[in-house]
């Protein structure tokens, strides 16, 4: 699967047709797996990355990375600090410092809960699998603000998947869009993108016209997030939605969208669509991706079928 055949990020006005086309891009037009289904072989930003969720005790883990487990364990400390600040406010409503600390810890508790929902024990996602470790900064991506940004957008994309509009798994979808930005910064195959990976998730969801000083723009991705916000009655969160962020509802003839790849290596090898979905508390659409075990079962079934055919 060559980079030249992969869909590219669209720049310029977003049409509903281009947006729908992008959302319908299947997993196997972007991702490819090793023969044993254990690691990614495409896109290039994920080569060598385990398909299953990584742990902090395996060889893939780098000692300098911030710990996801340690971060998640701090939620109880934030809950306690929030309760203590609330108690101070009850005793002294005019205590400005208590009010400030209550706000800080309340925000932290909310962020912890969202991060735990998306990256916690019951999830198959890990922030340090956004890209391969070759492209990660020395500390990894398990910092609060990066994880919270990713967690919120994964939740937004899950809404589109629940609606049947997004074909890919939400995390895979965001990884694809991150790769489209990252590869524009890489001048040769072995180059690391560690200097670019952190700012990309912070910028690609933002308004492309107002953020002129930010180089990473993905109007299609932002349009998808705004559509999700509409389903959640949160359009007021996007100040530019009435004008600049609005999807154009008209024919898109001549407009370049995110089309599927010409080379579909994975389609002939694996019948998987995405990762196991356990990221939301409410019932969600069952994922067709069954992990490595499902992949191997499909291989065995396919081989048995081929053997039967050869006997006939």
Protein Blocks (a to p, Z undefined) as FASTA:
>chain_A
ZZklpccddedjddfklmmmmmmpcfklmbccdfkomacfbdfklgoiafbdcdfkbmkl
cfkbccfklmmmmmmmmmmmmmmmmmmmmmmmmlmklmmmmmmmmmmmmmmmmmmmmmmm
kbcbdfklmpcfklpcfkljmbfklmmmmmmmmmmmmmmmmnomambdfklmmmmmmmmm
mmmmpcbfklccklmmmmmmmmmmpcfklmmmbmbdcfklmmmmmmmmmmnopmmmpmkl
mmmmpccdddfehiacddddfblfklmmpccfbdcdfkbfbdcdddfbebjmlmmmmmmm
mmmmmmmmmmZZ
